[in-house]
Amino acid sequence: MTAIPVQAFQSSSGSFVPALLYLEGGRCLGLEERRLGDSGLFMAPGFIDSHAHVYPGATDLGIPADRVGLSTGVHLVVDAGSAGSTSFPCFRQYVLPTFQTEVRAFLNISRVGLITKQPYFDRRNLDLQSAVECVRSDTSGLLLGIKVLSSGLVVEDTGMAPLRLAIQTGELLSRPVMAHLVEGPPSNDKTLPLLRPGDIITHIFHGAPNLEANRRAGKGAALDLRYCSMANLMWNPDGTPIPPLADAILRGVFLDVGHGAASLDQNVARAAISAGLRTFSISTDAHIRNVDTVVHSLPHTMSKFLALGMRLDEVVAAVTTIPARQLGLAGWLESISQRATLFRLRPVSPGDPPFLDAYCSEIPVEQVIEPVAVIQGGALTPLRPDWHPVCPSK
């Protein structure tokens, strides 16, 4: 039996405590809170990426879940509205079984989901009854709630209709709505008051309309600037929330990063963090047009938030306890010895991809969060050839 000293993340307190991880034959035998040496390892409940797009082949954005999943220390990837009620059965029956990484999903209020970036262009695809029936028929617990994209470049002339219908659907199902709110119109003054306790705002740290990233997302198509005329910033320059967002937070609306190709402005994030904001989930919004450029992985994104002013325990909470609470994942945090991510902190190296925000501005990262192993069902799987579970000398 091997005993490895770790700093184990304690979900109840949101802090790391010294512990010994007992391993034998590639299996975890348990965890004991005890100090004995220092291996430089940290241990946390399995990381959750609460916003990604993992419906490859049939959608405009999809990548395989395993590309940003277990191989990067992420145990659960949440697909944010790639599938609608018409395309969900194929996603569930033929796509998800090909992944090793666990996936949950939000159902797009559009029947066709994100086959293109114009899911609401044909208003006939805004079908409340179809969405309700799809969620109610999902006996697997795969569907967590409803996703709506409510920003100008997506809703175009449909305006507030997709958001209003998504909220109505969420009410009927008693499920949360994840709302993509970026460039306007519609304005924050109109959208934010509609959100209910338990709903989730994603892309909270976006900046002014990122026209270049949106051109890339549209594969070079011309942008209609009528639909990205408002910055819709959610934070004042001093990092305090604008009044409609402050009201939403007070009534229990949740916040999510949703980095993406166009939705993380480091200046906006740094100001809000400096003003005291910590209660948000960190997610990648990983998809085909950002995973190799600005996003890369959830640990890569987490490292950026260390550089933006968060402590390590706060960053880990943002991919474990906070998304587990937001997504209603009862039991996810119960046994760290059965489902965990082992990682270390190391200095940034020349071989690391650049740490960029969505505007391609470099973030001054000094320490990198590097997963080295995962524990699934008590079995340990190393992620790096240079790491082996060896007890250090006393």
Secondary structure as UniProt FT lines:
FT   STRAND          2..10
FT   TURN            11..14
FT   STRAND          15..24
FT   TURN            25..26
FT   STRAND          27..32
FT   STRAND          41..45
FT   STRAND          47..52
FT   TURN            56..58
FT   HELIX           65..67
FT   TURN            68..69
FT   HELIX           70..72
FT   STRAND          74..80
FT   TURN            85..87
FT   HELIX           88..90
FT   HELIX           91..95
FT   HELIX           96..98
FT   STRAND          102..108
FT   TURN            111..114
FT   TURN            119..120
FT   HELIX           123..125
FT   HELIX           128..137
FT   TURN            139..140
FT   STRAND          143..149
FT   HELIX           152..155
FT   HELIX           156..158
FT   TURN            159..160
FT   HELIX           161..173
FT   STRAND          177..180
FT   HELIX           188..191
FT   HELIX           192..194
FT   TURN            197..198
FT   STRAND          200..202
FT   TURN            204..205
FT   HELIX           211..217
FT   TURN            218..220
FT   HELIX           225..228
FT   TURN            237..238
FT   HELIX           243..250
FT   TURN            251..252
FT   STRAND          254..256
FT   TURN            260..262
FT   HELIX           266..274
FT   TURN            275..276
FT   TURN            288..294
FT   HELIX           298..307
FT   TURN            308..309
FT   HELIX           312..317
FT   TURN            318..320
FT   HELIX           321..326
FT   TURN            327..328
FT   TURN            330..333
FT   TURN            336..338
FT   STRAND          339..347
FT   TURN            350..351
FT   TURN            358..359
FT   STRAND          367..376
FT   TURN            377..378
FT   STRAND          379..382
FT   TURN            385..386
//
